[in-house]
Amino acid sequence: MSEVKRKTLAAPPLPSASPSGGTVQRILVVEDHDDTRAMLKMILELESFAVLEALDGKEAYDCAIKECPDLILMDLNPPHVDGVTVTARSGNMK
């Protein structure tokens, strides 16, 4: 059986202001299915949100701690750590 290689997604630099002059809202999208994550990212960016991405629960938690997004869209069953656990741990960040 062939091995599946996973790539780690680096978060792009995030702008601090929107084109209209307001603060850009940052959303972390946690989804292990590439097509679903790409669709969510496209829709959110069209609405002028800055999008962070994570493929699994561990990446989601690490990103949430480092980046403190305004909102997290969480898959309930990502690999490694489930979405409920990540959400509960992330809620204790501040």
C-alpha positions as CSV (number, residue, x, y, z in Angstrom):
1,M,0.0,0.0,0.0
2,S,1.4,3.4,-0.9
3,E,2.1,6.0,1.7
4,V,0.1,9.2,1.7
5,K,2.3,12.2,2.2
6,R,0.7,15.1,4.2
7,K,1.8,18.6,3.7
8,T,1.8,21.1,6.5
9,L,0.1,24.3,5.5
10,A,1.9,27.5,6.6
11,A,-0.3,30.4,7.4
12,P,0.2,33.3,5.0
13,P,1.0,36.7,6.5
14,L,-2.2,38.3,7.6
15,P,-3.2,41.9,6.7
16,S,-4.1,44.0,9.7
17,A,-6.7,46.1,8.0
18,S,-9.4,45.5,5.3
19,P,-9.6,47.4,2.1
20,S,-12.4,49.5,3.7
21,G,-10.1,50.5,6.5
22,G,-11.5,48.2,9.3
23,T,-9.7,45.3,11.0
24,V,-9.7,42.0,9.1
25,Q,-11.4,39.2,11.0
26,R,-9.3,36.1,11.1
27,I,-11.0,32.7,10.7
28,L,-9.3,29.3,11.4
29,V,-10.7,26.6,9.1
30,V,-10.0,23.1,10.4
31,E,-10.8,20.4,7.8
32,D,-8.9,17.4,6.6
33,H,-10.7,17.2,3.3
34,D,-8.8,19.4,0.8
35,D,-11.8,20.2,-1.4
36,T,-14.0,21.3,1.5
37,R,-11.2,23.4,3.1
38,A,-10.5,25.1,-0.2
39,M,-14.2,25.9,-0.8
40,L,-14.5,27.4,2.7
41,K,-11.4,29.4,2.2
42,M,-12.5,30.8,-1.1
43,I,-15.9,31.8,0.2
44,L,-14.5,33.4,3.3
45,E,-11.8,35.3,1.4
46,L,-14.4,36.6,-1.1
47,E,-16.1,38.1,2.0
48,S,-12.7,39.8,3.0
49,F,-11.9,37.4,5.9
50,A,-8.3,36.4,6.5
51,V,-8.2,32.5,6.5
52,L,-5.9,30.3,8.5
53,E,-5.9,26.6,7.8
54,A,-5.3,23.4,9.7
55,L,-5.6,19.8,8.6
56,D,-6.0,18.1,11.9
57,G,-6.7,18.7,15.6
58,K,-3.1,19.2,16.7
59,E,-2.4,21.8,14.0
60,A,-5.7,23.5,14.9
61,Y,-4.8,23.8,18.5
62,D,-1.2,25.0,17.8
63,C,-2.5,27.5,15.3
64,A,-5.3,28.7,17.7
65,I,-2.7,29.3,20.5
66,K,-0.2,31.1,18.2
67,E,-2.6,33.1,16.0
68,C,-5.7,33.7,18.3
69,P,-8.2,33.7,15.5
70,D,-11.5,35.5,15.8
71,L,-13.5,32.4,14.9
72,I,-12.7,28.7,14.4
73,L,-14.7,26.6,12.0
74,M,-14.0,23.1,13.3
75,D,-14.5,19.7,11.8
76,L,-15.8,17.5,14.6
77,N,-13.7,14.5,13.5
78,P,-10.3,15.7,12.3
79,P,-7.3,13.3,12.6
80,H,-5.3,13.1,15.8
81,V,-7.4,15.1,18.2
82,D,-11.2,15.4,17.9
83,G,-12.9,18.8,17.3
84,V,-14.7,18.8,20.6
85,T,-11.4,18.4,22.6
86,V,-9.6,21.0,20.6
87,T,-12.5,23.5,21.0
88,A,-12.6,22.9,24.8
89,R,-8.8,23.3,25.1
90,S,-8.8,26.4,22.9
91,G,-11.6,28.0,25.0
92,N,-9.1,28.1,27.9
93,M,-6.5,30.1,25.9
94,K,-7.3,33.6,27.2
